[in-house]
Amino acid sequence: MTSDIDLHVGKRLRRRRRLLGLTQQNLAGEVGIRFQQIQKYECGANRVSAARLFELSEALRVPVQYFYEGLSEFAAHDADLDPEILAPDVLSKKETMDLIRAYYGMGEGPRKHLLDLAKSLSQKSAGVPLLSSAV
């Protein structure tokens, strides 16, 4: 039976793997298992043993406690109720990681313009009146 902790650890595993640009096959090869096992860990279907978690932390170059970071906030908050809190899995989505990579692939000037545009569009879609730049 899957627990919230298993789901959280799996999401953190997926997030770090994607951040490093590794496939499930790449990571599985580094720790000597099949990629299907990585899939099961990431969706929380299989619990990660202490020994395997250590091997995964070494392969992903993070301390073991990385997989538990944010667990208390994950359990204590409902992201749907507070717009200031990101959904727990937002950073593990491929779209998010692609956006972050593209963003940091730009120069400083274009990044600032893109950030300003994103903030403007976010405020507009939330119904917040935008400040006019015309004086």
Backbone as JSON Lines, residues from 0, in Angstrom:
{"i":0,"aa":"M","n":[0.84,-1.18,0.0],"ca":[0.0,0.0,0.0],"c":[0.89,1.25,0.0]}
{"i":1,"aa":"T","n":[0.56,2.18,-0.85],"ca":[1.33,3.41,-1.0],"c":[1.0,4.39,0.1]}
{"i":2,"aa":"S","n":[2.04,5.0,0.69],"ca":[1.82,6.03,1.7],"c":[2.19,7.38,1.12]}
{"i":3,"aa":"D","n":[1.8,8.44,1.81],"ca":[2.16,9.79,1.37],"c":[3.67,9.98,1.35]}
{"i":4,"aa":"I","n":[4.36,9.33,2.27],"ca":[5.83,9.45,2.33],"c":[6.44,8.79,1.1]}
{"i":5,"aa":"D","n":[5.95,7.62,0.72],"ca":[6.46,6.95,-0.49],"c":[6.24,7.81,-1.72]}
{"i":6,"aa":"L","n":[5.08,8.44,-1.81],"ca":[4.78,9.33,-2.94],"c":[5.73,10.52,-2.95]}
{"i":7,"aa":"H","n":[5.97,11.09,-1.78],"ca":[6.86,12.26,-1.68],"c":[8.28,11.89,-2.09]}
{"i":8,"aa":"V","n":[8.79,10.78,-1.58],"ca":[10.14,10.33,-1.93],"c":[10.23,10.07,-3.43]}
{"i":9,"aa":"G","n":[9.21,9.45,-4.01],"ca":[9.19,9.19,-5.44],"c":[9.21,10.46,-6.27]}
{"i":10,"aa":"K","n":[8.45,11.46,-5.83],"ca":[8.41,12.73,-6.55],"c":[9.75,13.44,-6.47]}
{"i":11,"aa":"R","n":[10.39,13.37,-5.32],"ca":[11.71,14.0,-5.17],"c":[12.74,13.27,-6.04]}
{"i":12,"aa":"L","n":[12.62,11.96,-6.11],"ca":[13.5,11.16,-6.97],"c":[13.34,11.59,-8.42]}
{"i":13,"aa":"R","n":[12.11,11.68,-8.9],"ca":[11.83,12.08,-10.28],"c":[12.34,13.49,-10.55]}
{"i":14,"aa":"R","n":[12.09,14.41,-9.6],"ca":[12.52,15.79,-9.77],"c":[14.03,15.88,-9.96]}
{"i":15,"aa":"R","n":[14.77,15.21,-9.1],"ca":[16.24,15.29,-9.17],"c":[16.75,14.61,-10.45]}
{"i":16,"aa":"R","n":[16.18,13.48,-10.8],"ca":[16.6,12.77,-12.01],"c":[16.41,13.66,-13.23]}
{"i":17,"aa":"R","n":[15.25,14.29,-13.32],"ca":[14.97,15.16,-14.46],"c":[15.85,16.41,-14.45]}
{"i":18,"aa":"L","n":[16.1,16.94,-13.27],"ca":[16.95,18.12,-13.16],"c":[18.35,17.82,-13.71]}
{"i":19,"aa":"L","n":[18.83,16.61,-13.49],"ca":[20.14,16.21,-14.0],"c":[20.08,15.76,-15.45]}
{"i":20,"aa":"G","n":[18.89,15.69,-16.02],"ca":[18.74,15.29,-17.41],"c":[18.94,13.8,-17.64]}
{"i":21,"aa":"L","n":[18.71,13.0,-16.6],"ca":[18.87,11.54,-16.7],"c":[17.55,10.88,-17.08]}
{"i":22,"aa":"T","n":[17.64,9.82,-17.85],"ca":[16.45,9.01,-18.11],"c":[16.33,8.0,-16.98]}
{"i":23,"aa":"Q","n":[15.18,7.35,-16.92],"ca":[15.02,6.28,-15.93],"c":[16.03,5.17,-16.2]}
{"i":24,"aa":"Q","n":[16.29,4.91,-17.47],"ca":[17.25,3.88,-17.86],"c":[18.66,4.25,-17.39]}
{"i":25,"aa":"N","n":[19.05,5.51,-17.55],"ca":[20.37,5.96,-17.1],"c":[20.54,5.74,-15.6]}
{"i":26,"aa":"L","n":[19.55,6.19,-14.84],"ca":[19.63,6.08,-13.39],"c":[19.62,4.63,-12.95]}
{"i":27,"aa":"A","n":[18.76,3.84,-13.57],"ca":[18.69,2.41,-13.22],"c":[20.04,1.75,-13.46]}
{"i":28,"aa":"G","n":[20.69,2.08,-14.57],"ca":[21.99,1.5,-14.87],"c":[23.04,1.87,-13.84]}
{"i":29,"aa":"E","n":[22.97,3.08,-13.31],"ca":[23.94,3.52,-12.31],"c":[23.81,2.78,-10.98]}
{"i":30,"aa":"V","n":[22.6,2.35,-10.66],"ca":[22.4,1.66,-9.38],"c":[22.19,0.15,-9.55]}
{"i":31,"aa":"G","n":[22.25,-0.33,-10.79],"ca":[22.19,-1.77,-11.04],"c":[20.81,-2.4,-10.95]}
{"i":32,"aa":"I","n":[19.79,-1.66,-11.37],"ca":[18.43,-2.21,-11.39],"c":[17.81,-1.93,-12.75]}
{"i":33,"aa":"R","n":[16.6,-2.39,-12.97],"ca":[15.9,-2.15,-14.23],"c":[15.12,-0.84,-14.15]}
{"i":34,"aa":"F","n":[14.92,-0.22,-15.31],"ca":[14.25,1.08,-15.31],"c":[12.82,0.97,-14.78]}
{"i":35,"aa":"Q","n":[12.19,-0.2,-14.92],"ca":[10.83,-0.37,-14.42],"c":[10.76,-0.16,-12.91]}
{"i":36,"aa":"Q","n":[11.86,-0.53,-12.23],"ca":[11.9,-0.33,-10.78],"c":[11.94,1.16,-10.45]}
{"i":37,"aa":"I","n":[12.69,1.92,-11.24],"ca":[12.72,3.38,-11.05],"c":[11.31,3.94,-11.25]}
{"i":38,"aa":"Q","n":[10.6,3.46,-12.27],"ca":[9.23,3.91,-12.51],"c":[8.36,3.65,-11.27]}
{"i":39,"aa":"K","n":[8.5,2.47,-10.7],"ca":[7.69,2.12,-9.54],"c":[8.05,2.97,-8.33]}
{"i":40,"aa":"Y","n":[9.34,3.26,-8.16],"ca":[9.74,4.15,-7.06],"c":[9.15,5.54,-7.27]}
{"i":41,"aa":"E","n":[9.24,6.05,-8.49],"ca":[8.79,7.41,-8.76],"c":[7.29,7.61,-8.59]}
{"i":42,"aa":"C","n":[6.51,6.6,-8.86],"ca":[5.06,6.75,-8.69],"c":[4.61,6.29,-7.3]}
{"i":43,"aa":"G","n":[5.55,5.81,-6.49],"ca":[5.22,5.4,-5.13],"c":[4.64,4.0,-5.03]}
{"i":44,"aa":"A","n":[4.63,3.24,-6.14],"ca":[4.08,1.89,-6.11],"c":[4.97,0.94,-5.3]}
{"i":45,"aa":"N","n":[6.28,1.17,-5.33],"ca":[7.22,0.38,-4.54],"c":[7.94,1.28,-3.57]}
{"i":46,"aa":"R","n":[8.1,0.8,-2.37],"ca":[8.83,1.53,-1.34],"c":[10.33,1.37,-1.58]}
{"i":47,"aa":"V","n":[11.08,2.47,-1.4],"ca":[12.53,2.46,-1.58],"c":[13.17,2.03,-0.27]}
{"i":48,"aa":"S","n":[14.0,0.98,-0.31],"ca":[14.68,0.53,0.9],"c":[15.76,1.54,1.29]}
{"i":49,"aa":"A","n":[16.23,1.45,2.53],"ca":[17.28,2.36,3.0],"c":[18.55,2.21,2.17]}
{"i":50,"aa":"A","n":[18.93,0.98,1.86],"ca":[20.14,0.74,1.07],"c":[19.99,1.32,-0.34]}
{"i":51,"aa":"R","n":[18.84,1.11,-0.95],"ca":[18.61,1.62,-2.3],"c":[18.56,3.14,-2.3]}
{"i":52,"aa":"L","n":[17.95,3.71,-1.27],"ca":[17.87,5.17,-1.18],"c":[19.28,5.76,-1.09]}
{"i":53,"aa":"F","n":[20.15,5.1,-0.36],"ca":[21.54,5.56,-0.28],"c":[22.19,5.49,-1.66]}
{"i":54,"aa":"E","n":[22.01,4.39,-2.38],"ca":[22.59,4.24,-3.72],"c":[22.05,5.32,-4.67]}
{"i":55,"aa":"L","n":[20.76,5.58,-4.58],"ca":[20.15,6.61,-5.43],"c":[20.68,8.0,-5.08]}
{"i":56,"aa":"S","n":[20.87,8.26,-3.8],"ca":[21.4,9.56,-3.4],"c":[22.82,9.76,-3.93]}
{"i":57,"aa":"E","n":[23.6,8.69,-3.93],"ca":[24.96,8.77,-4.48],"c":[24.9,9.02,-5.99]}
{"i":58,"aa":"A","n":[24.06,8.29,-6.69],"ca":[23.95,8.43,-8.14],"c":[23.44,9.81,-8.54]}
{"i":59,"aa":"L","n":[22.56,10.38,-7.72],"ca":[21.97,11.68,-8.03],"c":[22.72,12.85,-7.37]}
{"i":60,"aa":"R","n":[23.78,12.52,-6.65],"ca":[24.65,13.5,-6.01],"c":[23.9,14.44,-5.06]}
{"i":61,"aa":"V","n":[23.09,13.83,-4.21],"ca":[22.38,14.57,-3.17],"c":[22.48,13.78,-1.87]}
{"i":62,"aa":"P","n":[22.37,14.45,-0.72],"ca":[22.32,13.71,0.54],"c":[21.0,12.96,0.66]}
{"i":63,"aa":"V","n":[20.97,11.91,1.43],"ca":[19.75,11.11,1.6],"c":[18.59,11.96,2.08]}
{"i":64,"aa":"Q","n":[18.86,12.93,2.95],"ca":[17.77,13.76,3.47],"c":[17.08,14.59,2.4]}
{"i":65,"aa":"Y","n":[17.71,14.75,1.23],"ca":[17.08,15.47,0.12],"c":[15.7,14.88,-0.19]}
{"i":66,"aa":"F","n":[15.58,13.56,-0.12],"ca":[14.33,12.9,-0.49],"c":[13.2,13.2,0.51]}
{"i":67,"aa":"Y","n":[13.55,13.66,1.69],"ca":[12.55,13.95,2.71],"c":[12.29,15.44,2.89]}
{"i":68,"aa":"E","n":[13.08,16.29,2.21],"ca":[12.9,17.73,2.34],"c":[11.49,18.12,1.89]}
{"i":69,"aa":"G","n":[10.88,18.98,2.68],"ca":[9.54,19.46,2.35],"c":[8.44,18.5,2.75]}
{"i":70,"aa":"L","n":[8.78,17.39,3.36],"ca":[7.76,16.41,3.71],"c":[6.78,16.97,4.72]}
{"i":71,"aa":"S","n":[7.25,17.71,5.71],"ca":[6.32,18.26,6.71],"c":[5.4,19.3,6.07]}
{"i":72,"aa":"E","n":[5.94,20.12,5.14],"ca":[5.09,21.09,4.46],"c":[4.11,20.38,3.53]}
{"i":73,"aa":"F","n":[4.57,19.31,2.9],"ca":[3.72,18.52,2.0],"c":[2.51,17.99,2.75]}
{"i":74,"aa":"A","n":[2.74,17.5,3.96],"ca":[1.66,16.93,4.75],"c":[0.78,18.01,5.4]}
{"i":75,"aa":"A","n":[1.39,19.17,5.69],"ca":[0.68,20.19,6.45],"c":[-0.14,21.15,5.6]}
{"i":76,"aa":"H","n":[0.18,21.27,4.31],"ca":[-0.48,22.26,3.47],"c":[-1.2,21.62,2.3]}
{"i":77,"aa":"D","n":[-2.26,22.26,1.9],"ca":[-2.94,21.87,0.68],"c":[-2.72,22.99,-0.32]}
{"i":78,"aa":"A","n":[-1.95,22.73,-1.37],"ca":[-1.58,23.77,-2.34],"c":[-2.8,24.38,-3.01]}
{"i":79,"aa":"D","n":[-3.91,23.66,-3.09],"ca":[-5.1,24.21,-3.72],"c":[-5.74,25.3,-2.87]}
{"i":80,"aa":"L","n":[-5.47,25.28,-1.57],"ca":[-6.08,26.26,-0.69],"c":[-5.26,27.53,-0.58]}
{"i":81,"aa":"D","n":[-3.98,27.47,-0.84],"ca":[-3.09,28.62,-0.69],"c":[-2.34,28.86,-1.99]}
{"i":82,"aa":"P","n":[-2.66,29.91,-2.73],"ca":[-2.02,30.15,-4.03],"c":[-0.53,30.47,-3.92]}
{"i":83,"aa":"E","n":[-0.05,30.8,-2.73],"ca":[1.37,31.1,-2.54],"c":[2.21,29.83,-2.46]}
{"i":84,"aa":"I","n":[1.58,28.68,-2.26],"ca":[2.3,27.41,-2.14],"c":[2.21,26.67,-3.46]}
{"i":85,"aa":"L","n":[3.36,26.26,-3.98],"ca":[3.38,25.48,-5.21],"c":[2.85,24.08,-4.98]}
{"i":86,"aa":"A","n":[2.22,23.52,-5.97],"ca":[1.8,22.12,-5.88],"c":[3.05,21.28,-5.65]}
{"i":87,"aa":"P","n":[2.98,20.25,-4.83],"ca":[4.17,19.47,-4.49],"c":[4.9,18.87,-5.68]}
{"i":88,"aa":"D","n":[4.21,18.6,-6.77],"ca":[4.86,17.95,-7.91],"c":[5.21,18.89,-9.05]}
{"i":89,"aa":"V","n":[5.02,20.21,-8.87],"ca":[5.23,21.13,-9.98],"c":[6.66,21.09,-10.51]}
{"i":90,"aa":"L","n":[7.64,20.92,-9.64],"ca":[9.03,20.9,-10.09],"c":[9.46,19.58,-10.69]}
{"i":91,"aa":"S","n":[8.62,18.58,-10.59],"ca":[8.97,17.3,-11.2],"c":[8.33,17.12,-12.57]}
{"i":92,"aa":"K","n":[7.59,18.11,-13.02],"ca":[6.97,18.02,-14.34],"c":[7.99,18.36,-15.43]}
{"i":93,"aa":"K","n":[7.92,17.64,-16.53],"ca":[8.85,17.86,-17.64],"c":[8.74,19.29,-18.17]}
{"i":94,"aa":"E","n":[7.53,19.79,-18.28],"ca":[7.3,21.14,-18.79],"c":[8.03,22.18,-17.94]}
{"i":95,"aa":"T","n":[7.98,22.02,-16.62],"ca":[8.65,22.95,-15.72],"c":[10.15,22.9,-15.92]}
{"i":96,"aa":"M","n":[10.7,21.7,-16.01],"ca":[12.14,21.56,-16.17],"c":[12.59,22.1,-17.52]}
{"i":97,"aa":"D","n":[11.82,21.88,-18.58],"ca":[12.15,22.44,-19.89],"c":[12.16,23.97,-19.83]}
{"i":98,"aa":"L","n":[11.18,24.53,-19.14],"ca":[11.1,25.98,-19.02],"c":[12.3,26.54,-18.25]}
{"i":99,"aa":"I","n":[12.68,25.89,-17.18],"ca":[13.83,26.34,-16.38],"c":[15.11,26.28,-17.2]}
{"i":100,"aa":"R","n":[15.31,25.18,-17.93],"ca":[16.52,25.06,-18.76],"c":[16.56,26.14,-19.83]}
{"i":101,"aa":"A","n":[15.42,26.39,-20.49],"ca":[15.36,27.41,-21.54],"c":[15.61,28.8,-20.94]}
{"i":102,"aa":"Y","n":[15.01,29.04,-19.79],"ca":[15.16,30.34,-19.11],"c":[16.62,30.64,-18.82]}
{"i":103,"aa":"Y","n":[17.33,29.66,-18.24],"ca":[18.73,29.89,-17.9],"c":[19.66,29.78,-19.1]}
{"i":104,"aa":"G","n":[19.13,29.39,-20.23],"ca":[19.9,29.38,-21.47],"c":[19.93,30.75,-22.12]}
{"i":105,"aa":"M","n":[19.12,31.68,-21.61],"ca":[19.05,33.04,-22.16],"c":[20.05,33.94,-21.44]}
{"i":106,"aa":"G","n":[20.29,35.08,-22.05],"ca":[21.09,36.11,-21.4],"c":[20.29,36.78,-20.3]}
{"i":107,"aa":"E","n":[20.97,37.61,-19.51],"ca":[20.31,38.25,-18.37],"c":[19.18,39.19,-18.8]}
{"i":108,"aa":"G","n":[19.39,39.96,-19.87],"ca":[18.35,40.89,-20.35],"c":[17.08,40.18,-20.77]}
{"i":109,"aa":"P","n":[17.17,39.21,-21.68],"ca":[15.96,38.48,-22.07],"c":[15.28,37.76,-20.9]}
{"i":110,"aa":"R","n":[16.08,37.25,-19.95],"ca":[15.48,36.59,-18.77],"c":[14.62,37.57,-17.99]}
{"i":111,"aa":"K","n":[15.14,38.79,-17.79],"ca":[14.38,39.79,-17.03],"c":[13.07,40.12,-17.75]}
{"i":112,"aa":"H","n":[13.14,40.3,-19.07],"ca":[11.93,40.6,-19.85],"c":[10.92,39.46,-19.77]}
{"i":113,"aa":"L","n":[11.41,38.24,-19.87],"ca":[10.51,37.08,-19.8],"c":[9.86,36.98,-18.42]}
{"i":114,"aa":"L","n":[10.64,37.22,-17.37],"ca":[10.09,37.18,-16.02],"c":[9.02,38.26,-15.84]}
{"i":115,"aa":"D","n":[9.31,39.47,-16.32],"ca":[8.31,40.55,-16.23],"c":[7.04,40.18,-16.98]}
{"i":116,"aa":"L","n":[7.19,39.6,-18.17],"ca":[6.03,39.18,-18.97],"c":[5.22,38.11,-18.23]}
{"i":117,"aa":"A","n":[5.91,37.13,-17.68],"ca":[5.22,36.05,-16.96],"c":[4.45,36.6,-15.76]}
{"i":118,"aa":"K","n":[5.06,37.51,-15.02],"ca":[4.38,38.11,-13.86],"c":[3.16,38.89,-14.32]}
{"i":119,"aa":"S","n":[3.31,39.62,-15.4],"ca":[2.2,40.41,-15.93],"c":[1.04,39.51,-16.35]}
{"i":120,"aa":"L","n":[1.35,38.44,-17.08],"ca":[0.31,37.52,-17.52],"c":[-0.34,36.81,-16.34]}
{"i":121,"aa":"S","n":[0.44,36.49,-15.32],"ca":[-0.1,35.83,-14.13],"c":[-1.07,36.74,-13.4]}
{"i":122,"aa":"Q","n":[-0.71,37.99,-13.25],"ca":[-1.59,38.96,-12.59],"c":[-2.86,39.17,-13.4]}
{"i":123,"aa":"K","n":[-2.71,39.24,-14.72],"ca":[-3.86,39.46,-15.59],"c":[-4.85,38.31,-15.5]}
{"i":124,"aa":"S","n":[-4.32,37.07,-15.49],"ca":[-5.21,35.91,-15.43],"c":[-5.84,35.74,-14.06]}
{"i":125,"aa":"A","n":[-5.2,36.31,-13.04],"ca":[-5.76,36.22,-11.69],"c":[-6.74,37.35,-11.41]}
{"i":126,"aa":"G","n":[-6.94,38.24,-12.39],"ca":[-7.89,39.33,-12.21],"c":[-7.31,40.52,-11.48]}
{"i":127,"aa":"V","n":[-6.01,40.56,-11.28],"ca":[-5.37,41.68,-10.61],"c":[-5.18,42.79,-11.63]}
{"i":128,"aa":"P","n":[-5.64,44.01,-11.33],"ca":[-5.46,45.07,-12.29],"c":[-3.97,45.36,-12.5]}
{"i":129,"aa":"L","n":[-3.59,45.5,-13.76],"ca":[-2.19,45.78,-14.09],"c":[-1.93,47.27,-14.02]}
{"i":130,"aa":"L","n":[-0.75,47.64,-13.58],"ca":[-0.37,49.04,-13.55],"c":[-0.01,49.46,-14.96]}
{"i":131,"aa":"S","n":[-0.48,50.59,-15.35],"ca":[-0.18,51.09,-16.69],"c":[1.2,51.73,-16.69]}
{"i":132,"aa":"S","n":[1.98,51.45,-17.74],"ca":[3.3,52.05,-17.84],"c":[3.21,53.46,-18.43]}
{"i":133,"aa":"A","n":[2.05,53.8,-18.98],"ca":[1.88,55.14,-19.53],"c":[1.56,56.1,-18.4]}
{"i":134,"aa":"V","n":[2.18,57.28,-18.43],"ca":[1.96,58.25,-17.36],"c":[1.12,59.39,-17.85]}
